[in-house]
Amino acid sequence: MKIAFCLFEYSSYSGLSLDFRRILQECLKRGHDAHVFVSEWQGERPKDVTFTLLEPHAISLKFSNHAKNEQFHNKLQVELKKGGFNVVVGFNKMPGLDVYYGADSCYVGRTVPQYPAVYKLSRRYKRRYSFEEAVFGLKSKTLILSLSERQKSEYQEHYFTPNARFHLLPPTLDASFSPISDRAGERENLRLELDFPIEDLLLMFIGSGFATKGLDRAILALASLPVDLQKRTSLIVVGDDDEKQYRNQAEKLSVSKQVHFLGGRSR
């Protein structure tokens, strides 16, 4: 079977990207012909896969993500018409998918209520809503690989998507991330590596996409601790994203020496 795998951006430290790669490799192992379409790929590329990089126009890099994603989708449609694919699998919401891997929360249910009503007049809303409706709307035939019953219910509340189009997946945690046996030894090694006193308290924030994951709230929580507790507490940030505004926030809240950015890590 000839399968098109579509993803806006791939990063070695993104949970969605790791799921993308695992599913891609499983399809390859089963003998399918896999073609990957991305706008950006960071990290080593898997072998035996045809890659098509659909980069946005240079001028669009100055504008919003939703505009870049729309450009990606427009270019993707041109490529798909040439390829004669049996199945089109998307890991981001967009029109024209046969299968959608549902890692993202409902835009209409989670994000839109955070803004005033006038937000629905914006181009950003119209684009993102149209991409989500193309997957979950009643007129769509896209099959949805759902990660939880809660996620499924949230989409059905807003789009009335039929049950038959949802397929609930088992937990996707990689077995290599199972709990370690020597916790005390690993704890001591990590503190030595990061040069933290053994008696200090360590808070850990893990996740790329700092705004979505709430790093600002974690830094604010650290700054809100009683002074004596705050002095012996550090926040370790593991993830791949722009750190500038969060470093500035920590500086303004006088906790910059206690917030440590380690970048993206695979383990």
C-alpha positions in Angstrom: 0.0 0.0 0.0 1.3 3.5 -0.9 0.8 5.8 2.2 1.3 9.5 2.5 2.4 10.6 6.0 1.7 14.4 6.5 3.1 16.5 9.4 3.6 20.2 9.6 7.0 20.0 11.5 9.1 17.2 12.8 11.2 17.6 15.9 13.2 14.8 17.6 11.9 16.0 21.0 8.2 16.3 20.2 5.8 13.7 21.5 3.7 13.9 18.4 6.8 13.5 16.2 7.9 10.4 18.1 4.5 8.9 17.6 4.7 9.8 13.9 8.0 8.1 13.6 6.9 4.9 15.4 3.8 4.5 13.2 5.9 5.2 10.1 8.4 2.6 11.0 5.7 0.0 11.8 4.2 0.6 8.4 7.6 0.2 6.8 8.2 -3.1 8.7 4.9 -4.4 7.3 6.0 -3.7 3.8 4.1 -0.6 2.9 5.5 2.1 0.6 5.8 5.3 2.8 6.2 8.8 1.6 6.7 11.7 4.1 5.5 15.3 3.6 6.7 17.9 6.0 7.5 21.6 6.0 10.5 21.1 8.4 12.4 18.1 9.7 14.8 18.3 12.6 16.9 15.3 13.3 18.0 12.1 11.5 15.8 10.8 8.7 14.7 7.2 8.7 15.9 5.1 5.8 13.8 3.6 3.0 11.4 6.6 3.0 10.8 9.2 0.3 10.8 12.7 1.8 9.2 15.8 0.3 10.0 19.0 2.0 7.2 21.6 1.5 8.8 24.7 2.8 6.8 27.9 3.2 7.6 31.0 1.1 10.3 33.1 2.7 7.9 36.0 3.3 5.4 33.8 5.2 8.1 33.1 7.8 7.4 36.6 9.2 3.7 35.8 9.7 1.6 33.3 11.7 1.8 29.6 12.0 -1.7 29.1 10.6 -0.7 31.0 7.4 2.4 28.7 7.1 0.2 25.6 7.7 -2.2 26.7 5.0 0.6 27.1 2.6 1.9 23.6 3.5 -1.6 22.2 2.9 -1.9 23.9 -0.5 1.4 22.5 -1.7 0.6 19.1 -0.2 -2.6 18.9 -2.4 -0.5 19.4 -5.5 1.9 16.7 -4.5 -0.8 14.2 -3.5 -2.5 14.5 -6.9 0.8 13.4 -8.6 1.5 10.5 -6.2 -1.5 8.1 -6.6 -1.6 7.3 -2.9 -3.9 4.7 -1.4 -4.1 6.4 2.0 -3.3 9.9 3.3 -2.5 9.9 7.0 -2.3 13.3 8.8 -0.8 14.1 12.2 -2.2 17.6 12.1 -5.7 18.7 11.3 -6.2 19.6 7.7 -8.6 18.9 4.8 -8.3 15.8 2.6 -7.2 13.2 5.1 -8.2 9.6 5.1 -6.9 9.0 8.6 -6.1 11.5 11.3 -3.9 10.7 14.4 -5.6 12.7 17.1 -3.0 14.0 19.4 -4.3 17.6 19.7 -7.1 18.8 21.9 -10.2 20.4 20.4 -9.5 23.9 19.2 -13.1 25.0 19.4 -13.6 23.5 22.8 -10.3 24.4 24.5 -8.7 27.3 22.8 -11.5 29.5 21.4 -13.3 30.1 24.8 -10.1 31.8 26.1 -10.6 34.7 23.7 -13.4 37.4 23.4 -16.2 36.8 20.9 -14.7 39.1 18.3 -11.8 36.5 17.9 -14.2 34.5 15.7 -13.9 37.2 13.1 -10.1 36.8 12.8 -8.4 35.0 9.9 -6.6 32.9 12.4 -9.9 31.5 13.8 -11.4 30.9 10.4 -8.4 29.0 9.1 -7.9 26.8 12.2 -11.6 26.1 12.5 -11.9 25.1 8.9 -9.0 22.7 9.2 -10.5 21.1 12.4 -14.0 20.9 10.8 -12.5 19.2 7.7 -11.5 16.3 10.0 -14.3 16.2 12.6 -17.3 17.7 10.8 -20.4 15.7 9.8 -19.5 16.0 6.1 -16.1 14.6 6.6 -15.2 10.9 6.1 -11.9 11.0 7.9 -11.2 8.2 10.3 -9.9 9.4 13.6 -7.3 7.5 15.8 -8.3 8.8 19.2 -6.1 8.7 22.3 -8.9 8.8 24.9 -12.6 8.7 25.4 -12.5 12.2 26.9 -10.9 13.6 23.8 -13.5 11.8 21.6 -16.4 13.2 23.7 -15.0 16.8 23.5 -14.9 16.7 19.7 -18.4 15.1 19.5 -19.8 17.9 21.7 -18.8 20.5 19.1 -18.9 18.6 15.8 -21.4 15.6 16.5 -18.8 13.3 14.9 -20.3 9.7 14.5 -18.9 7.1 16.8 -18.0 4.8 13.9 -15.3 7.3 12.7 -13.4 7.1 16.0 -10.9 4.3 16.8 -9.5 4.4 20.3 -5.8 3.6 20.6 -4.1 1.8 23.5 -1.5 3.8 25.6 1.3 4.9 23.3 4.2 5.2 25.9 7.4 3.7 24.6 8.5 0.7 26.6 12.0 2.2 26.8 10.6 4.9 29.1 9.5 2.4 31.8 10.4 3.2 35.4 14.1 2.8 36.2 15.1 0.3 38.8 17.9 2.2 40.6 16.0 5.4 41.3 18.2 6.5 44.2 21.4 6.1 42.1 19.9 7.9 39.1 18.7 10.7 41.4 22.3 11.2 42.7 23.8 11.0 39.2 21.4 13.6 37.9 22.2 16.0 40.7 25.9 15.6 40.2 25.5 16.1 36.4 23.5 19.3 37.0 25.5 20.5 40.0 22.6 20.6 42.4 23.0 20.1 46.2 21.7 16.8 47.3 19.3 18.4 49.8 17.7 20.9 47.3 14.2 20.4 45.9 14.0 19.9 42.1 10.9 20.6 40.1 10.9 19.3 36.5 8.9 20.7 33.5 9.0 18.3 30.5 7.5 19.2 27.1 8.1 21.1 23.9 5.6 23.9 23.2 6.2 25.9 26.3 3.1 28.1 25.9 0.7 25.2 25.4 2.2 23.2 28.3 2.1 26.2 30.7 5.7 26.9 31.5 4.8 30.5 32.4 2.6 29.1 35.2 5.3 26.8 36.5 7.7 29.7 36.7 5.1 31.8 38.5 4.4 28.9 40.9 8.2 28.8 41.8 8.2 32.5 42.4 5.2 32.2 44.7 6.8 29.8 47.1 7.7 31.0 50.6 11.2 32.7 50.5 13.0 30.0 52.6 11.5 27.2 50.5 12.1 29.0 47.2 15.8 29.5 47.9 16.4 25.7 47.9 14.1 24.9 45.0 15.0 24.8 41.3 12.9 24.3 38.2 14.5 22.2 35.4 13.0 22.7 32.0 13.4 19.9 29.4 12.0 20.8 26.0 12.7 22.3 22.6 11.2 25.8 22.2 12.1 29.5 22.3 13.3 30.3 25.8 13.6 34.1 25.6 10.3 35.2 27.1 10.5 32.6 29.9 14.0 33.7 30.8 12.7 37.2 30.9 9.8 36.2 33.1 12.1 34.4 35.5 14.3 37.5 35.6 11.4 39.8 36.4 10.2 37.4 39.2 13.8 37.2 40.6 14.0 33.4 40.1 16.3 33.3 37.1 19.1 31.5 39.0 16.6 28.8 39.9 15.2 28.1 36.4 17.5 25.9 34.3 16.8 25.2 30.6 18.3 21.9 29.4 16.9 21.9 25.9 15.4 18.9 24.2 16.4 15.4 25.3 15.4 12.1 24.0 15.7 10.3 27.3 
